[in-house]
Amino acid sequence: MRLWSVHPKYLDARGLVGLWREALLARAVLRGRTRGYRHHPQLARFRSLATPLYAINAYLAALYVEAHRRGYCFDSTKIGPVRKHLPMYLASGQLQYEWAHLLAKLRARDPALHRKWRHIAMPAPHPCFRVRPGNVAAWERVARP
């Protein structure tokens, strides 16, 4: 499961569709409607909030906006209620780590998109996140070269 912190505009088609599915799975986990993935580290950022379901719904809503902008037909009825929630903060080191990870994926899956984005040093975050200085998140499973 990868719940990207980067803005969904940077994702290729495969990445955006996969993220939609994984975020829906994350929502099911947070609602207690699945037995798998209950201890997945990516969910820590949502569980740490007072209203994790509203946060994941807002996360999904932003994905829906990007999908709609691209002409995709995501089902908005799967999002759930989007209400005000505390902002989610994101360490700049986490954003940079994920950006490098995404660029490596794009290099293999969509070279044209990789060429388009590779010169960006610091990408925009997903609309639900506010960036602060900091390192890679403690919950991240850092890939070793």
C-alpha positions as CSV (number, residue, x, y, z in Angstrom):
1,M,0.0,0.0,0.0
2,R,1.3,3.4,-0.9
3,L,-0.7,6.5,0.0
4,W,1.3,9.1,-1.9
5,S,2.0,12.4,-0.2
6,V,2.8,14.0,-3.6
7,H,0.1,15.8,-5.5
8,P,-1.9,13.3,-7.6
9,K,-1.3,15.4,-10.7
10,Y,2.2,13.9,-10.9
11,L,0.9,10.3,-11.1
12,D,0.7,8.4,-14.3
13,A,-2.7,6.7,-15.1
14,R,-1.7,3.4,-13.5
15,G,-0.5,5.3,-10.4
16,L,-3.7,7.3,-10.0
17,V,-6.0,4.3,-10.5
18,G,-3.9,2.3,-8.1
19,L,-3.9,5.1,-5.5
20,W,-7.7,5.3,-5.7
21,R,-8.0,1.6,-5.0
22,E,-5.5,1.7,-2.2
23,A,-7.0,4.7,-0.6
24,L,-10.4,3.0,-0.7
25,L,-8.8,0.0,1.0
26,A,-7.3,2.2,3.6
27,R,-10.7,3.7,4.3
28,A,-12.1,0.2,4.7
29,V,-9.3,-0.6,7.2
30,L,-9.9,2.6,9.1
31,R,-13.6,1.8,9.3
32,G,-12.8,-1.7,10.6
33,R,-14.3,-3.4,7.6
34,T,-11.3,-5.6,6.6
35,R,-9.0,-7.9,8.4
36,G,-6.0,-7.3,6.3
37,Y,-3.7,-4.3,6.3
38,R,-4.8,-3.2,9.9
39,H,-1.3,-2.6,11.0
40,H,0.0,-1.1,7.8
41,P,2.5,1.8,8.6
42,Q,1.0,4.1,5.9
43,L,-2.2,4.3,8.0
44,A,-0.4,5.9,11.0
45,R,-0.8,9.4,9.5
46,F,-4.5,9.0,9.4
47,R,-4.9,7.2,12.7
48,S,-3.0,10.0,14.5
49,L,-5.8,12.5,13.7
50,A,-8.9,13.1,15.8
51,T,-11.1,12.3,12.7
52,P,-9.2,9.8,10.6
53,L,-12.3,8.9,8.4
54,Y,-12.9,12.5,7.5
55,A,-9.2,12.8,6.6
56,I,-9.2,9.7,4.4
57,N,-12.4,10.9,2.7
58,A,-10.7,14.3,2.0
59,Y,-7.7,12.4,0.6
60,L,-10.0,10.5,-1.7
61,A,-11.9,13.6,-2.7
62,A,-8.7,15.2,-3.9
63,L,-8.0,12.1,-6.0
64,Y,-11.5,12.3,-7.4
65,V,-10.9,15.9,-8.5
66,E,-7.7,14.9,-10.3
67,A,-9.3,11.9,-11.9
68,H,-12.3,14.0,-13.1
69,R,-9.9,16.6,-14.5
70,R,-8.3,13.9,-16.6
71,G,-11.7,12.6,-17.8
72,Y,-11.7,9.4,-15.7
73,C,-14.9,8.0,-14.3
74,F,-14.2,7.4,-10.6
75,D,-17.3,6.8,-8.5
76,S,-17.7,9.7,-6.1
77,T,-20.3,7.9,-4.0
78,K,-17.4,5.8,-2.6
79,I,-15.8,8.8,-1.0
80,G,-18.0,9.3,2.0
81,P,-18.7,12.5,3.9
82,V,-16.0,15.1,3.6
83,R,-16.0,17.4,6.6
84,K,-13.5,19.8,8.1
85,H,-10.6,17.9,9.8
86,L,-7.3,18.9,11.3
87,P,-4.7,19.4,8.6
88,M,-2.2,16.6,8.1
89,Y,1.4,17.7,8.3
90,L,4.1,16.3,6.1
91,A,7.8,16.4,6.6
92,S,9.8,17.8,3.7
93,G,12.1,14.8,3.9
94,Q,9.1,12.5,3.5
95,L,7.9,14.4,0.5
96,Q,11.4,14.3,-1.1
97,Y,11.7,10.5,-0.4
98,E,8.4,9.8,-2.0
99,W,9.2,12.1,-5.0
100,A,12.4,10.1,-5.7
101,H,10.4,6.9,-5.3
102,L,7.8,8.1,-7.8
103,L,10.3,9.3,-10.3
104,A,12.0,5.9,-10.3
105,K,8.6,4.3,-11.0
106,L,7.8,6.8,-13.7
107,R,11.2,6.2,-15.3
108,A,10.2,2.6,-15.9
109,R,6.5,2.9,-16.5
110,D,6.1,6.3,-18.3
111,P,9.3,7.8,-19.6
112,A,7.6,10.8,-21.1
113,L,6.0,11.7,-17.8
114,H,9.3,11.1,-16.1
115,R,11.0,13.6,-18.5
116,K,8.3,16.1,-17.7
117,W,8.6,16.0,-13.9
118,R,12.3,15.0,-13.3
119,H,13.5,18.6,-13.0
120,I,11.2,19.4,-10.1
121,A,13.3,19.5,-6.9
122,M,10.3,19.7,-4.5
123,P,6.9,18.7,-5.8
124,A,3.6,20.0,-4.6
125,P,2.1,17.9,-1.8
126,H,-1.3,16.2,-2.0
127,P,-3.9,18.9,-1.1
128,C,-4.6,17.4,2.3
129,F,-1.0,17.9,3.5
130,R,0.9,20.9,4.7
131,V,4.7,20.7,4.4
132,R,7.0,21.3,7.4
133,P,10.8,20.9,7.6
134,G,11.7,17.4,8.7
135,N,13.0,14.0,7.9
136,V,11.5,10.8,6.4
137,A,8.6,9.7,8.6
138,A,9.3,7.1,11.2
139,W,6.6,4.8,9.7
140,E,8.1,4.8,6.3
141,R,9.8,1.6,5.2
142,V,12.9,3.1,3.6
143,A,14.2,1.1,0.6
144,R,17.9,0.5,0.8
145,P,19.9,0.7,-2.4
